Amino acid sequence: MKKISLIILALVWISALIILIISLTNLYPNNVFSEHRLIVGIAFITITGFLKPIYNSVVNKGNGVESK
C-alpha cells in the first residue's frame, strides 16, 4: 500500500511538472497552456505544497513512528 501511494504521488507530481514545462517553453507552439502560464506555475507550486505533507504522512505511517 505504501509503495502504491508513493507511485501515485510521484505520477501526479511528474504530470504537473510536464504540464509546467510545456506551458513555459515553446516546444509545442499551439498548446492549451501557453495562454495561462502564470496560473499553471501557481498551480504547480500549490500541488507541490499539498503533496509534501501527504508524502510525509505516508512515509511516517509506513515507518511506524509513534509519539510518546
N, C-alpha and C positions, 0 to 999 in steps of 0.2 A: 504494500500500500504506500509506503514511504517513497519507493523508487518511482512509482506511477505518478504520485503527486509532484515530485520534483521534475519529472519529464514533462508533465503538462505545464508546469510553471515555466520551464525553460522554453517550451514551444510557444507559449503566449508571448514571452519577452522577446524571443528571436523574431517572431512575426511582427511585433511592434517595431523592432529595430529595422527590419527590412522595409516596412512602410515609411519609417523616418528617412532612411537612406534614399528611397525612391523619390520622396517628396522634396528633399533638399538638393538633390542632384538632378541633372538633366539627362539621365540615362534613357528615359522614355519621354519624348517631347510632349506628347498629349496625354499625360497621366491625370487622373482624377484629383490627386492630392496636391498638385502644383499650385493651385489657387489658394489653398488653405495651409500653407507651410507653418504659420505660427500656431495654429490650432493643433496640428499634428505634433509639433515639438512640445507643446504644453501637455498634450495627451500622453506622449511618451514619458515625460517626467512624472506625470501622475500615475501611470501604470507601474513604473518602476518603484515609486513610493508605496503603492499598495501591495506590490509583490514582495517587498523586503520583509515586512512583518509576517506575512504568510509563510515565506520561506523559513524565517527564524522559528516560527511555531512548529513547522513540520520537522525541522532538524532537531529542535529541542524535545519534541514529543517522541521522536524515534530514539533518542539517546537515553530516555528515561530520567531526565533531570527532575529532581523533586526539591521543592523548597522546604526548609525546616523552620 
